[in-house]
Amino acid sequence: MLTHNPFADLALIISAQAIQFFVIAMILFIIIGTSLDMLHKKNVIYFFRNAKKAKKSAKTELSTGKKTAVILKTVASDIATTSELGFGKRRLAHVLGMYGTILFWIASVILIFKYSEGVEAPTYIPIMWHIGAIMTCVGGYWFWFFLRVDVSAEAHPWYRIITADLFVLALLACATFGLAWSFLQSSGMTGLSYLFLILFFLANLVLFGGVYWSKFAHMFYKPGAAIQKNLAEADGSRDNLPPPADAPEQFGLGIKREQPKHY
Ligand code: HEM
């Protein structure tokens, strides 16, 4: 199943152009949804205004080299390894889901645009597609069932769903239905595979069509905010926060004494 390219069989019932059009429409959904979200929340205006204000209280002027070094370090740590989640399960689950999704999306685009119309794809690309979907499921279901704050700290049951769950659930639905579709197709269960193809299609519509209402855009905002925070740290403006205490940043074991389970 891992080496099976589900889009090759799909091209037998839907034209390659129609599938490509669908992908372009999903990219447009991301751009429109994120732009509307920025207009509505005014978060980017706030972000730049705050950065400008903080610059006035900078203690040092950062050279281009120093700025580049700060940005590269942020990309390598804060962004590539989601370091703000600290060490532990939460970070591991996020990294699994994040890289899984990136692999799944990249492989989908390559299979749909480069290997359509009867051109056979090298086996590593369908493998990348399946592994990406599996990683998304492992990280996402781990988060959904065990790590979500509502469940792990507030004692809500795992099946309680709120609007904020739209992103993670739609993402999981895409990966799960995509895998089921591919599995059924490669096992020759064509009829049932169509059902999961429709579910996969609908899950994608919800994931990309719901960008405005979901947490999808955090994948663009979080890197921007991390770069700004680290630059503010390096130039001493500290986002207009008070100067650090004249003591080492050690909070003792007290901070670990109680797990956040207030119910
Ligand atoms: C393809 C890229 C990404 C995907 C698929 C992804 C996926 C997710 C998902 C599914 C969640 C759980 C959402 C929820 O609370 O319901 C999440 C939360 C989060 N993401 Fe991402 N993310 C991506 C990129 C990023 C990046 C680049 C950063 C930081 C630089 C980031 C930081 C976070 C943080 C801090 C949380 C909150 C985690 C928690 O509550 O445990 N994400 N992400």
Residues whose N, C-alpha, C, O or C-beta is under 5 A from the ligand:
A	BS01	HEM	D78 I79 T82 R90 G97 M98 T101 I102 A164 D165 V168 H218 M219 K222 P223
